[in-house]
Amino acid sequence: MTTLKKTMVAVAVLAISNALFLGSAFCQGLKIGYIDSGRILAASKDFAAAQEKLEKLRKDWEKEAAAKEEELKDLQAQFEKQKLLLSEVRREEMQRQIQAKYEEYRKFVDDILSPEEGKLAKKSRELMKPIYDKINGILQKIGEEEGYDFIFDAVPGGVAYTIVFAKPEYDLTDKVIEKLNKGSE
């Protein structure tokens, strides 16, 4: 090995050992906890009440959509039965009525059930925001009062932070559930 290569290897070994030493010293001062947000939401009285309201709204709107769809089908069936007997003008008029009824139905369904901008999605965000804010406030308070540096979400199948292993003593889920439901009473 040339002198340059030996020097580079020595510098690399020194850098790695230095990083390992400093990294372990840095990590010793950290306090880390985690929660299972799925379990927190499942145990939340406020979340259950919000879900119940949303389900009732969804069912009511689906009934209304089904009634509009039935009107459309009836109009189409009426047209099919009569189209051979109708004048050209009346046939075109009924086709326009069917098209207008279809557009009314589609608009209603889109206005209500669109995943991003529908009334159901907006109502869901409106009902859930205070719950999420409350949970985040509790987490903030626990983090500050108990000196946590990080609190991760270990919800199974979570996207942002997937924790593959954690000791149960770092699980703050029950503490959050207790504080969350205490505030709901």
C-alpha positions in Angstrom: 0.0 0.0 0.0 1.2 3.4 -0.8 1.7 6.1 1.8 -1.3 8.1 0.4 -3.6 5.0 0.7 -2.4 4.3 4.2 -3.1 7.9 5.2 -6.6 7.8 3.6 -7.4 4.5 5.4 -6.2 5.9 8.7 -8.2 9.1 8.3 -11.3 7.0 7.4 -10.9 4.8 10.4 -10.4 7.8 12.7 -13.5 9.5 11.2 -15.7 6.4 11.6 -14.5 5.8 15.2 -15.0 9.5 16.0 -18.5 9.4 14.6 -19.4 6.3 16.5 -18.1 7.7 19.8 -19.8 11.1 19.3 -23.0 9.5 18.1 -23.4 7.2 21.1 -22.6 10.1 23.5 -25.2 12.2 21.7 -27.9 9.5 21.8 -27.4 8.9 25.6 -29.0 12.2 26.4 -32.0 11.7 24.2 -35.4 10.8 25.6 -37.7 9.1 23.0 -41.3 7.9 23.3 -43.8 6.6 20.9 -47.6 6.4 20.5 -50.0 4.3 18.5 -52.4 6.9 17.0 -54.7 4.2 15.7 -55.3 3.0 19.3 -55.6 6.5 20.6 -58.3 7.3 18.1 -60.1 4.0 18.7 -60.2 4.8 22.4 -61.3 8.4 22.0 -64.9 9.2 23.0 -64.8 12.4 20.8 -63.6 10.4 17.8 -66.3 7.8 18.2 -69.0 10.6 18.4 -67.5 12.3 15.3 -67.5 9.0 13.4 -71.1 8.4 14.4 -72.1 11.9 13.1 -70.2 11.3 9.8 -71.8 7.9 9.3 -75.3 9.4 9.8 -74.6 12.2 7.3 -73.2 9.7 4.8 -76.2 7.5 5.1 -78.6 10.4 4.7 -76.7 11.7 1.6 -76.6 8.2 0.1 -80.4 7.9 0.5 -80.8 11.2 -1.2 -78.4 10.2 -4.0 -80.3 6.8 -4.4 -83.6 8.7 -4.7 -82.1 11.0 -7.4 -80.7 7.9 -9.2 -84.1 6.2 -9.0 -85.8 9.3 -10.6 -83.3 9.2 -13.4 -83.9 5.4 -14.0 -87.7 6.0 -14.0 -87.3 8.8 -16.5 -85.1 6.6 -18.7 -87.5 3.6 -18.4 -90.5 5.9 -19.3 -88.5 7.2 -22.3 -87.7 3.7 -23.5 -91.3 2.6 -23.3 -92.6 5.6 -25.2 -89.8 6.6 -27.6 -91.4 4.8 -30.6 -94.7 6.7 -30.1 -93.2 10.1 -29.5 -92.7 12.8 -32.0 -89.1 13.8 -32.8 -89.5 17.0 -30.9 -90.9 15.3 -27.8 -88.2 12.6 -28.0 -85.4 15.2 -28.1 -87.1 17.1 -25.2 -87.2 13.9 -23.1 -83.5 13.1 -23.9 -82.6 16.6 -22.7 -84.6 16.0 -19.5 -82.8 12.7 -19.0 -79.4 14.4 -19.6 -80.3 17.3 -17.2 -81.4 14.8 -14.6 -78.2 12.8 -15.0 -76.0 15.9 -14.7 -78.0 16.9 -11.6 -77.4 13.4 -10.1 -73.6 13.5 -10.9 -73.2 17.0 -9.5 -75.0 16.0 -6.3 -72.8 12.9 -5.9 -69.6 14.8 -6.7 -70.6 17.7 -4.3 -71.2 15.3 -1.5 -68.8 12.4 -1.9 -65.7 13.8 -3.7 -62.8 12.6 -1.6 -61.1 16.0 -1.5 -63.7 18.7 -1.9 -67.0 16.9 -1.2 -69.2 18.0 1.7 -68.5 14.7 3.5 -64.8 15.2 3.3 -65.1 18.8 4.5 -67.3 17.8 7.4 -64.9 15.0 8.3 -62.0 17.5 8.4 -64.2 20.0 10.4 -65.1 17.3 13.0 -61.6 15.7 13.3 -59.5 18.8 13.4 -60.3 19.6 17.1 -59.7 16.0 18.0 -56.3 16.0 16.3 -55.4 19.4 17.8 -56.3 18.1 21.3 -54.2 15.0 20.8 -51.3 17.1 19.5 -51.7 19.4 22.5 -51.5 16.5 24.9 -48.4 15.1 23.2 -46.8 18.6 23.3 -47.6 18.9 27.0 -46.2 15.4 27.8 -43.1 16.1 25.7 -42.4 19.3 27.4 -43.3 18.3 31.0 -41.5 15.0 30.8 -38.5 16.1 28.8 -39.0 14.0 25.6 -36.8 14.9 22.7 -38.9 12.9 20.2 -42.3 11.2 20.2 -43.0 9.1 17.2 -46.2 7.5 15.9 -45.9 3.7 15.6 -49.3 3.1 14.1 -49.2 -0.2 12.2 -48.8 0.5 8.5 -48.1 4.1 9.2 -46.4 6.0 6.4 -44.3 8.7 7.9 -42.5 6.9 10.8 -42.6 3.2 10.9 -41.0 1.8 14.1 -40.0 -1.8 13.7 -39.0 -2.3 17.4 -39.5 -0.4 20.6 -39.5 -1.3 24.2 -43.0 -1.1 25.8 -41.8 1.2 28.5 -41.4 4.0 25.9 -45.1 3.6 24.8 -47.0 6.7 25.8 -50.3 5.6 24.1 -52.2 4.8 27.4 -51.1 8.1 29.0 -52.4 10.0 26.0 -55.7 8.0 26.0 -56.2 8.7 29.7 -55.6 12.5 29.3 -57.7 12.6 26.1 -60.8 11.0 27.6 -60.4 12.8 30.9 -60.9 16.0 28.9 -64.0 14.6 27.1 -66.0 13.9 30.3 
